[in-house]
């Protein structure tokens, strides 16, 4: 996919702000002429994760083609369309996708968003549509109705929880249930009627609760994840360090950033193989080449595990006569990322990887990463922005 322009990024941000999950695709001139588009890795992953279609279990040939109801979004109209999902008989049966009416709807190299709602696939021309005017303007339109419906469904539980927290805040300072660092969370969960247990599942209908005596600070690190050593040429971080490290004081280090856009000073670069569903790190050394691999599905899972929907709840701690009280005051609400955007942002160089490996003077190798990080100006392309609420 070509690089997304600043204007297109701003339009994408308007969708992610409303918790709309989607994937992106770019039709080529040849594709529009032949009525065919490659179902790229991000498209395949999105359709699979949304339980719309799984190309991996689809057989080749026209008899196995899947047809789905679709709509092409125009400024004040939704054009009826049919989406064709198939694998041709020729070659390897590379996955294909098409929408009837697309030739008149898009120009070559337009950026199109594909999203699903109530069993229908919607195509949104990010390049051509005035998305800001459609969503923020006073004139009602079908696209605005669609996005508002998606947003309402995705935020219903959060609104329910927020109402409960406001009721608790209205109680004023409440006595801590125990004398411990965990009291701020235990007390709140008890007030919400949540049983205290060791389950790793989210606390309230899929929402994780994190309570603090002081406010949490946001970070730009997404998550840490080692490669899949079993399918990688190098089998551990020590081998990476030996191949590309350098002396710094008493330590031998490899502290560097790697992206898909340019090679760094160590000659390292990332690339995505959509056919294999892999993120690959490559060296410009002839005797090394591709040396470590991450499965994209594994990275998506890690992203969701680390950044699912969460309420970060700040409480004032008040101590009177040796007894602690909590007045729950503020909430920062973060939601899970738009997973299908992860691969796109990697390809755009907006998500990068940091190696933090070192060997000390005693020969011990330690690895703090690899850390997957997102550039500050791209946060709202992956995450719906966090919402801040005053409870009282």
C-alpha positions in Angstrom: 0.0 0.0 0.0 1.2 3.5 -0.8 2.0 6.0 2.0 -1.1 7.5 3.5 -1.3 11.3 3.2 -1.8 13.6 6.2 -5.3 14.4 5.0 -6.2 10.7 4.8 -4.7 10.1 8.2 -6.9 12.8 9.6 -10.0 11.1 8.1 -8.9 7.7 9.5 -8.5 9.3 12.9 -12.2 10.5 12.7 -13.2 6.8 12.4 -10.9 5.5 15.1 -12.1 8.2 17.5 -15.6 6.7 17.2 -14.3 3.1 17.9 -14.9 1.9 14.4 -12.9 -1.1 13.4 -11.9 -1.4 9.8 -9.2 -2.4 7.4 -7.7 -0.6 4.4 -7.2 -1.6 0.8 -5.8 0.2 -2.3 -7.1 -0.7 -5.7 -4.7 -0.5 -8.6 -5.4 0.6 -12.2 -5.0 -2.9 -13.4 -7.3 -4.2 -10.6 -10.1 -1.8 -11.4 -9.8 -2.6 -15.1 -10.0 -6.4 -14.4 -12.5 -6.1 -11.5 -10.1 -7.8 -9.1 -8.2 -6.8 -5.9 -5.8 -8.8 -3.8 -7.2 -9.6 -0.4 -4.1 -8.4 1.4 -2.9 -9.7 4.8 -4.7 -6.9 6.8 -7.9 -7.5 4.8 -7.8 -11.3 5.4 -7.0 -10.8 9.1 -9.9 -8.3 9.6 -12.4 -10.5 7.9 -11.3 -13.5 9.9 -11.2 -11.7 13.2 -14.7 -10.2 12.6 -15.9 -13.8 11.7 -17.0 -12.6 8.2 -14.8 -15.0 6.1 -11.7 -17.1 6.5 -9.7 -17.5 3.3 -7.5 -20.2 4.8 -10.4 -22.7 4.7 -11.7 -21.6 1.3 -11.2 -23.9 -1.6 -10.1 -22.7 -5.0 -12.3 -22.2 -8.0 -15.5 -20.3 -9.0 -17.8 -22.9 -7.4 -16.3 -22.0 -4.0 -16.8 -18.2 -4.4 -18.5 -16.5 -1.4 -20.9 -13.6 -2.1 -21.8 -11.1 0.7 -24.1 -8.1 0.8 -22.2 -4.9 0.6 -22.7 -1.1 0.4 -20.5 1.6 -1.2 -20.7 4.8 0.9 -21.5 8.0 -1.0 -22.0 11.4 0.6 -25.8 11.0 1.0 -26.4 7.5 -0.3 -25.4 3.9 0.3 -25.1 2.1 -3.0 -26.1 -1.6 -3.0 -23.2 -3.8 -3.9 -22.1 -7.5 -3.7 -18.7 -8.5 -2.3 -17.0 -11.5 -4.0 -14.5 -13.4 -1.9 -12.7 -16.1 -3.7 -9.5 -17.9 -4.6 -8.9 -18.4 -8.3 -8.1 -21.8 -9.8 -4.9 -20.5 -11.3 -1.5 -20.3 -9.6 -1.6 -20.6 -5.8 -5.2 -19.4 -5.5 -4.1 -16.1 -4.0 -7.2 -14.6 -2.1 -9.2 -12.1 -4.0 -11.9 -9.6 -3.1 -14.2 -7.4 -5.3 -17.2 -5.2 -4.9 -19.7 -4.6 -7.7 -19.8 -1.0 -8.8 -16.3 -0.3 -7.5 -15.1 0.9 -11.0 -17.4 3.9 -10.8 -16.8 4.5 -7.1 -13.0 4.6 -6.8 -10.0 5.8 -8.8 -6.7 3.9 -9.0 -4.7 4.2 -5.7 -7.6 5.6 -3.7 -7.4 4.4 -0.1 -10.6 2.5 0.8 -11.8 1.4 4.3 -13.7 -1.8 4.6 -15.9 -2.3 7.7 -18.6 -4.7 8.7 -21.8 -4.1 10.6 -24.9 -6.4 11.0 -23.6 -8.8 8.3 -23.0 -6.1 5.6 -19.6 -5.0 4.3 -19.3 -1.2 3.8 -16.7 0.4 1.6 -15.6 4.0 2.5 -13.5 6.0 0.1 -11.1 7.6 2.5 -9.4 9.6 -0.3 -12.4 11.1 -1.9 -15.2 11.4 0.8 -15.4 14.5 3.0 -15.6 12.4 6.1 -15.4 15.3 8.5 -18.4 17.1 6.9 -20.4 13.8 6.9 -19.7 13.0 10.6 -19.5 16.5 12.1 -21.9 18.4 9.9 -25.5 19.2 10.8 -27.0 17.4 7.8 -28.1 13.9 8.5 -26.8 11.2 6.2 -26.7 7.3 6.1 -23.0 7.2 6.8 -23.3 9.3 10.0 -26.2 7.0 11.1 -24.0 3.9 10.5 -21.0 5.2 12.5 -23.2 6.4 15.3 -24.9 3.0 15.6 -21.5 1.3 15.7 -20.3 3.7 18.3 -23.4 3.2 20.5 -23.0 -0.5 20.6 -19.3 -0.4 21.4 -19.8 2.1 24.3 -22.9 0.8 25.9 -21.2 -1.2 28.7 -18.7 1.6 29.3 -21.6 4.1 29.8 -23.2 1.6 32.3 -20.0 1.4 34.3 -19.5 5.1 34.2 -22.9 5.7 35.7 -22.1 3.2 38.5 -18.8 5.0 39.2 -20.5 8.4 39.4 -22.9 7.0 42.0 -19.9 5.8 44.0 -18.2 9.2 43.6 -21.4 10.9 44.9 -21.0 9.0 48.1 -17.9 11.1 48.9 -14.9 9.5 50.7 -15.6 5.8 51.5 -13.6 3.8 54.1 -10.9 1.5 52.8 -11.7 -2.2 53.3 -8.2 -3.1 54.2 -4.8 -1.5 55.1 -2.8 -2.4 52.0 -1.6 -0.9 48.7 -4.3 -2.9 46.9 -7.0 -1.3 49.1 -8.0 1.3 46.5 -8.9 -1.4 43.9 -10.4 -3.9 46.4 -12.6 -1.2 47.9 -13.9 -0.1 44.5 -14.6 -3.6 43.2 -16.6 -4.4 46.4 -18.7 -1.2 45.9 -19.4 -2.4 42.4 -20.4 -5.8 43.6 -17.4 -7.6 41.9 -16.2 -10.7 43.7 -12.5 -10.7 44.6 -10.8 -13.7 42.9 -7.7 -14.6 41.0 -9.2 -14.7 37.6 -7.3 -13.0 34.8 -10.5 -12.1 33.0 -11.5 -8.4 32.8 -13.3 -7.2 35.9 -16.6 -5.7 34.7 -18.3 -7.2 31.6 -15.1 -7.2 29.6 -13.7 -4.0 31.0 -10.6 -4.1 33.2 -10.5 -1.8 36.2 -7.2 -0.2 37.4 -7.5 2.0 40.4 -4.7 4.3 41.7 -4.1 6.8 44.5 -2.6 9.0 41.8 -3.1 9.4 38.1 -1.6 7.1 35.6 0.7 8.4 32.9 0.4 7.2 29.3 3.3 5.6 27.5 4.1 5.1 23.9 5.3 1.5 24.2 2.7 -0.9 22.8 4.1 -4.2 24.1 7.2 -6.4 24.3 7.3 -9.6 22.3 10.2 -11.9 21.4 10.3 -13.5 17.9 9.1 -17.0 17.2 12.5 -18.6 17.7 11.2 -21.9 16.4 10.9 -20.6 12.8 13.7 -18.0 13.0 17.2 -18.4 11.7 18.6 -16.9 15.0 17.4 -18.8 18.1 17.9 -16.3 20.9 18.7 -12.6 21.7 22.4 -13.4 22.3 22.8 -14.4 18.6 21.3 -11.1 17.5 23.6 -9.2 19.9 26.7 -11.0 18.6 25.8 -10.3 15.0 25.0 -6.6 15.3 26.1 -5.3 18.7 28.7 -2.7 19.6 30.8 -1.8 22.7 29.5 0.8 25.0 31.5 1.3 28.2 31.7 -2.0 30.1 28.8 -3.5 28.1 28.3 -4.9 24.6 25.0 -3.5 23.4 22.4 -3.4 20.7 20.1 -0.5 21.4 18.5 0.5 18.1 15.2 1.2 16.3 14.1 -0.9 13.3 11.4 0.1 10.8 9.9 -1.1 7.5 10.9 2.2 5.8 14.7 2.5 5.9 17.6 0.5 7.1 19.2 1.6 10.4 22.9 2.1 11.0 23.2 -1.6 11.8 21.8 -2.5 8.4 18.5 -3.8 9.9 15.1 -3.4 8.4 11.6 -4.9 8.9 9.3 -6.3 6.2 5.9 -7.8 6.2 5.1 -11.0 4.2 1.3 -10.9 3.9 1.2 -14.3 2.2 2.9 -16.0 5.2 1.4 -13.7 7.8 4.8 -12.8 9.2 6.8 -9.8 10.3 10.4 -10.5 9.3 13.6 -8.7 10.4 16.3 -8.6 7.7 20.0 -7.7 7.7 21.9 -6.3 4.7 24.8 -8.7 5.5 24.9 -11.4 2.8 25.6 -14.2 5.2 22.6 -13.2 7.4 19.6 -12.0 5.4 16.3 -12.8 7.2 17.1 -13.7 10.7 14.0 -13.5 13.0 10.3 -13.8 12.5 7.1 -12.9 14.3 3.7 -14.3 13.3 1.3 -11.4 12.7 -1.5 -13.2 14.5 0.7 -13.5 17.5 1.4 -9.8 17.5 -2.3 -9.0 17.1 -3.1 -11.2 20.1 -0.4 -9.6 22.2 -1.6 -6.1 21.3 -5.1 -6.9 22.4 -3.9 -8.6 25.6 -1.9 -5.6 26.5 -4.4 -2.9 25.4 -7.9 -4.1 25.9 -10.6 -1.8 27.2 -9.7 -0.4 30.5 -10.9 2.2 33.1 -8.0 3.8 34.9 -9.6 5.3 38.0 -7.9 7.9 40.1 -8.9 8.3 43.8 -8.0 10.9 46.4 -6.6 9.2 49.5 -7.7 10.8 52.7 -6.4 9.7 56.1 -8.3 10.6 59.3 -7.6 9.2 62.7 -5.3 6.5 61.2 -8.1 5.3 58.8 -7.8 5.7 55.0 -10.7 6.8 52.9 -11.0 6.9 49.1 -12.9 9.5 47.0 -13.0 8.2 43.5 -12.6 11.3 41.3 -11.6 10.7 37.7 -11.6 8.0 35.0 -9.4 7.7 31.9 -11.1 5.3 29.5 -8.9 3.5 26.9 -10.2 1.0 24.4 -8.6 -1.8 22.5 -6.8 -0.9 19.4 -8.1 -1.3 15.8 -6.1 -4.5 15.3 -6.3 -4.5 11.5 -4.5 -1.1 11.6 -1.4 -2.7 13.2 0.0 -4.1 9.9 -0.8 -1.0 8.0 1.0 1.2 10.5 4.0 -1.1 10.5 4.2 -0.8 6.7 3.9 3.0 7.0 6.8 3.0 9.5 4.6 4.5 12.2 5.0 1.4 14.4 8.7 0.5 14.9 10.7 -2.0 16.9 13.4 -1.3 19.5 16.1 -3.8 20.4 17.4 -3.4 24.0 19.9 -6.2 24.3 23.2 -6.0 26.3 25.9 -8.3 27.6 27.6 -7.2 30.8 31.2 -7.7 31.8 30.4 -11.0 33.3 29.0 -12.3 30.0 25.3 -12.2 31.0 22.9 -11.3 28.2 19.7 -9.4 29.1 16.9 -8.4 26.8 14.3 -5.7 27.7 12.4 -6.0 24.4 12.0 -6.2 21.6 9.6 -3.3 22.2 7.0 -2.4 19.6 6.4 1.3 19.8 4.1 3.7 18.0 4.9 7.3 17.0 3.0 9.9 18.9 1.2 11.3 15.9 -0.1 7.9 15.0 -1.7 6.9 18.4 -5.1 7.9 17.2 -4.7 5.9 14.0 -4.4 2.7 16.1 -6.4 3.6 19.3 -9.6 5.5 19.7 -8.5 8.4 21.9 -8.8 8.0 25.6 -11.8 9.7 27.2 -11.3 11.6 30.4 -14.2 11.8 32.8 -14.7 13.8 36.1 -16.9 11.6 38.3 -18.1 14.5 40.5 
